[in-house]
Each structure stands twice: as C-alpha cells, then as structure tokens.
Amino acid sequence: MAERPDVDVVIAVHTPTRPIARAVASVLDGNGALDGRPGAVRLTVVCHNIGADVIAAKVPAGHRERVRFLEHRDGLRSAAGPFNAGMRDSDGEFVSIMGSDDTLEPGAVASWVALARRTGAETVVSRLVRGAGRAVVPTPPARPWLRGLADPVADRLSYRSAPLGLVATAARRRLGAELVEGLPVGDDVPYVTRLWFETRVAVARRGPAYVIGEDAADRVTYAARPIAVELAFVHHLLDQEWFAAYPLPARRAVAAKLARIHLFGAIYHRQELSSWTPQERADLTRVVIHLAAAAPGYARVLSIADRRVLDAALAPEVPASDLVAAARARRRHGRPTTLITRDPRGLLAAEGPVRFMAASAMTRLRT
C-alpha cells in the first residue's frame, strides 16, 4: 500500500487548451517533495466533463506517470464539482486546490507545511501574486504584526475568497465543508468562511507564492450575469444555520466584505444603464436587505461613499445613473468621503476605511 502523503494537491481542468502541463510542472518539479521525501506530495488532476486521456496527452511523459488522473462529469461549468471530487478522493494530512492556469513558486508547499507545523494551523492562507509581474494580491489585509494564528475578524480573513494554500483533511471532514456545487459564481465563499471562522488559521506573509495565471480568457467567474445569479451565493451563505450561529462581530465582518467586494463590484461592472431593469433593481435591493437582516449594524464601518451606494441600491426608484455614479465615486480612493464613516463608531474599527486601506497597502509592500 502506498504511503499516505503529507499533502494532496488537486488541479481541476475542463479543457485541453488550459496550460495544464505548466501547472503540473510547477507542482512536480518545484513542490513534489518535502524534506527530501519524494512521495510526500501527491498530485491529482481532475478532468471535468472531459476524458482523462485527452488531458493526460497534454502532460509530458516524464510527468504523466507521476499524476493521478480522475474524471468528474456533472454537466456544469462550475469548478466546485471537480474540486470536491478531488478533495473527497484525497487522504493526505492536508489538501491544496489549484487552478489549471495557475502555478506554484518553488518551495511553496513546503513553506506552507512548515508554517502549519510551527503554528498548529489547520488552514494556511497562501501568499498570492498575479501573473508574470508577480504583483501582490493584498488579501487578506491582516494585521502587520501577525505572527502566529490569525483572528478571523481582526485579520480580515474574509477578504480572501479563494481557498488557496492548505486545508487539513481532518478539519474539512469535521466540518463537512465543501465548495457549493450548482452556484455559477461564489461557490468558494461559504466554504472559506467556515475555514476562516471554524479552524485554526495561519497566514503565509512571506515566502514562495501561489501565482494566479492570466492565460485563460474563459474564466467562469468573469462572465456577466443577472444580479440574482451573480449574488445567489450571498443569499446561500447568509441563510446557513452555521452562519446565523456566529457571533455578531463575525457576521458583521463577513457582511462588510460581501458588500464592499461583491455587491458594490456587481454594481460598478454594470455601467450600461439599460441593463438596470426593474427586476435587476428589485434583486439588488433584496441583497441589501438580506445583508442588514443577517448582520445588523455591519454598515457602520463603511465609508460615506459606500453608504451612498447602499442608499441608492436600497431604493429602486433612484435613477440607475445615480446608482452607477455612486459606485464609481466610492472607488476614488483618498477623498474624504471614502475615508470617513457616516457612523462615528466605525471610523477607527478594524473594518473601517482608514485601517482597512492602511492594512491593504502594507500587504502590497510585503515580499
């Protein structure tokens, strides 16, 4: 019987046009061993709605025999299904999921395992960079002095939506946590929320990174959809019994992130006024109402500019031009309305704009 690996790395791929050979090489050549043990990291490629032979043919022979190829067919475009299938089939101490057009810098897996061992973490949040330029992705904007285990609220873990890094198999099974299948976008947000708030988490602040590739023109997440579809995951998350059981500060932290990143983003990226039909406005209002009901008081940490977007989103009779203009105005960072909160109690909070922006800027500076 093969020895149980320390880490199972799972890559999901749905088309042979993705640079799967590059992704595989970054794992096997730069991350395939721990402490000189070649079997400590096992790689599984899950072939989503496509034959394993088609994908295997894209991997050079020298690597092909070192990869487990699994097939997962569900007829859906979401990557949640194949990632879940790969994680269910994994029995390593930790599991790490990876996109087929992404790569790992050499030594990344070993550094994450070392961090987990040192801190006792069940989840390790990877350092994240983008593309050939290696631009740092400033999430999560954790406290600059963080060294041990993270606090999910104080270290703003919710701003990392993707479960990139390591997750202990025992913790994942204990929670019964999986990506949400059937959601076209945001399927990872409920999953990571449970990880951030219900496991011991360490943040990799330095060292080798997970690299987001910029090759794919067909990333599912980037496609435009109706509000009811794009933000369906928000309703799903807020309706979960485990989320309702979280302390109010935790729910507020999650809701502030959902508003800042997902709600406001959905508005900003709909600049065409004709797209704001009565149904779209009603669906948008429903999201705003749900956030306030699930996490009362969460908006106190939002800037004046943010609150103006909420006000317009909450009132379908407000012209779409005003709604879109408010979404644009909140992105003019550095102006007083983007730094000051309407509610004085939120001004100096960890989620308040001043501390939040400062933490994000410091995260960009870390290497």
N, C-alpha and C positions, 0 to 999 in steps of 0.2 A: 504494500500500500504506500502511495506517495505521501511524503511528509507534509503535514499541514503548513501552508505558507504563512508568513507573518502578515503579508498584505496581498489582497486580491485587487488588481487594477482591472476595471471594466470599461471598455470602449464600446459605444453604440454607433453603428453606421448604417445608413439606409440607401446609399448609392455608391457605385464604384468610382464616381467622379470625385469623391472626397479624398484628400491626401492621407489615406489610411496607413500607407507604408511609412510615411514620415512620423505619424503618431506612434505606431508600433515601435519604430526605431528609437524614439525618444525614451520609451519605457525600457526596452530590452538592452539597449546599448549604454544608456546613462543611468538607469534606475533598476536594473534587473537583479541586483544582488544587495544584500545587507551584511555588513561585517564580513565580506568575503564568502558569504553563503549564497550560491547561485540560485537555489530553489526558494529563497525567502520571499521573492516577489513573483506572483503568478499573473499572467496576462490573459484575459478573456475578451474576445471581440464578439459582440452580439450583432448578428446580421438581421436587420429589421426589415421585414417584408421583402427579403431578397435571399437568394440561395447562398449558403456559406461558400460554395465553390467559386462563385462569382467574386466574392470579396477576397477569399484566400488567394486567388490568382493575382491580386494586386499587391500582395505582400511577397517580397523576395524570399527565395527558398531558404536562405540562411536564417531567416526569422520565422518563416511559416511553421516549421516543426516545433517551435517554442511557444506557439499561441494556441489556446483553446478557441475554437470557433463554434458558436451556438447560433441557432436560428430562432427567431421570435416573429411570429406572424399574428398581427391583430387588425390589420387594415387601417390603422390610424397613423396620422402624421406625427403625433406627439412622441417624443423620445422617452417618456415616462415608462412605457411598457417594456422596451428592451433593457433599460437601466434596471428596472425592478427585477426582470428575469435574470440578469447577470448577477445582481446582488443576492437574490434568493439561492442561486447556484454556488455562491461563494461561501467558503468556510474558514477563510483566513482570520486572524485576530482582528485585522482591520480591512475595510474595503475602501477603494477610491474610484470614483467615476470620472470619466474623461470624454470630451467631445472628439469626434474623428478628425476635425481640422485643427485641433489644439495639440500642444506638445508640453512636455515637462523638461525643465532645465536639468542638466546632470546633477544627481545627488539630491533631488527634491524629495523623493520618497524617504530616503534615509534620514534626511533632516527632520521630516515630519514625525517619523517614528521616534527619533531621539527626543524631540520635544514632548511627545506623548509620554514617553518613559520618564522623563525628568519631572513632568508636572502631574502625572497621573490623569491626564486628559483622556476622555473617551472620544472627543471630536477635536480635530486640528483644522483650523481655518488656514488655507494656504495663502502665501503671498501671491498676488495676482498682477500680471503685466499683460500688455496688449501689443501684439504684432511684432514686426521686426525691430521697431524702435524701442521696444521694451518700456513703454510708458506705464507707470504705476497706476493701477486702478485703486483709488483711495477708499476701499471698503474692506472691512468695517473701519470707520473713523474712531478707533479705540483710544483710550487714554494714553498719552505719550509715555507714561511711566509704567505701563502694564508689563509685568514680567512673568507672573505665574498664571493661574487660572483666571479667565475673564468673568466679569459680571455682565450678564446679558443686557442690562439697561444702561449702566454706567459706561460700558464699552460699545454701545450702539450696534450690537451684533446683527440686528435685524436688517441693516443696510447691505449685508451680504446675502443675496437671494439664492445664489448657486451653492450647492453642497460640494465644493471643490476642496480637496485635502484628504483627510482621513476620517472615517467613522468606525468606531468599534462595533464589530458584528454583534457582540453580546448586548450592547446598548440599543442598537437598532431593533434587535429581536425583542428586547424587553419592552420597548415602546410600541412595537408593531408598526413602526414608522416606515412609510414608503412614499415615493412620488405618487401624485394623484393622477391616475390614468383617466383619460377622457377629456381632460381640460386642454384646450389648444395652446394656452399660454399660462404661465404662473404655476405649473404643476409642481415645481420645486419649493414654492414659498411656504405652504403648510408644512412640508417635510422639514425644511431647515428651521422653521420656527420651533418645532418640537426639539430639534437638536440643540438650538441655542439656549432654550429655557429649561430643558429637562435632562441635559447631560453635562458633564464637566468639559469645558471648552478651553482650548489654548489657541492663541493667535500667533501664527508664524510672521513675525515682524521683519525678519531679515532672512537672507539665505536664498537658495535656489527657488525659483517660482514656477507656478503654473502659467503657461503662456496661451492666451486666447488668440487663435488664428484668425486671420482676416481674409481667408480664401473663399469661404462659402458665400454665394450670392442667394442661397435659398434657405437661410436660417429661418425656421418656422416662426420664431418669436418676433421677427421684424415685420411680418405681414400685417397690413391694416385690416381691422375687423370692427364690427359694431361694438359699441360700448358694453352691451350686455354679454358679449362673448369675451372681449378682451379683459374685462374685470370680473368675470364669473368666479375666478379663484378668490377674489376678495370676499365675496359672499360665502363661498365654501369655507374659507378659513374662519371668518367671524361666527359662523354657525356651529362650529365644532364644540362639543361639550368640554373637551380638554382646554380649549382656548378660553371659554367662559369661566373656567375654574382658576385661571391665572389671576394673581393679584392685580389690582387696578393699575399700578405703575407699569407693570409689564404690558398690559393690554394697551395702555396709552402709548408706550414706546413703539409697539408694533403698528398701531393705527397712524401715528405721526409719519412713520416711514411709508406706509401704504398710500397716504395722502401725498406726501412730497414726491415720491418716485413714480408711483403707478397712476394715481388719479390725475395729478397735475400733468404728468407726461402724456396721458391719453388725450387730455385737452389740447396741450401745446402742439401735438403732432396732427391735429385736425384743424389746419389753418383755413381750409376751404369752407366758407360759411354755409354753403348749400348742404354740406354733409350733416349739419346740425338740425335734423328733423325733429318734430315734436316727440317722437319715440326715443330718439337719442338723448334729448334733454331730460325726458322722464327717467330713463335708465340711469343717467348721470346723477340726477337728484336722489334716486334710490340708493346709490352707493354712498353719497354724503350722509344721508340719514342713517344708514346702517352703521357707518363708522362711529357716528356720535352716540348711537344707542349701545354699541358694544364696548366703547371706551370713553365714557363721559369725561369731558374736560381735556381730552387729548389735544385739542386745538390751541390751548393756551400757550404752547411752545412755538407755534407758527408765527411767522413774521406778519406785519401788516399787509404786505403784498400777497402773502399766501392766503390770509383770511379774506382778502378781496376776491380771490379766485373761488374760495369756498362759498362766499356770499352769492356770487353770480351763478355758481353751479347749483346752489340750493333753490334758486328762483328761476324756473323755466321761462318766465315772462321777460327776463333780462335779455336784451338782444345778443345774438351769437357773437356779433362783432365786439361787444363789451367783454364777453366771456373769454374770447381768444386774446383780446388785448391785455386782459388781466393776467393770463397765463404767460404772455410774453414779458410783461413788466416784472414778474417775480424772478425772472432769470437775469435781470440787470443787477447782478451782484455788486454789493458795496454801497448801494444807495441806502439812505436811512430807512426807507420802507421795507427793505429786505433784511435789515439788521435789528430793527426794533419790533418787539411783540406788542400786539394790541392789549394783551393781558400782562400787566407788570410782573405777575408771578412767574411767567415763563421766560423772562428776559435772560436770567443767568442760569437757567436749568441746563442740564447736560444736553437735552434735545433742543435747547434754544438756539436761535440762528448764530449768535456770536461764538459760542463754544463749539457748536457743531461745525461751522465753517473753519474755525481755527484748527480743530482736530483733523478735518479733511485735508487742509493744507499741509499739516505736519506729516500726515500719512504719505502724501505725494513725495515728500522730501526724503523719506526713509529708503534706504537701499539694502 
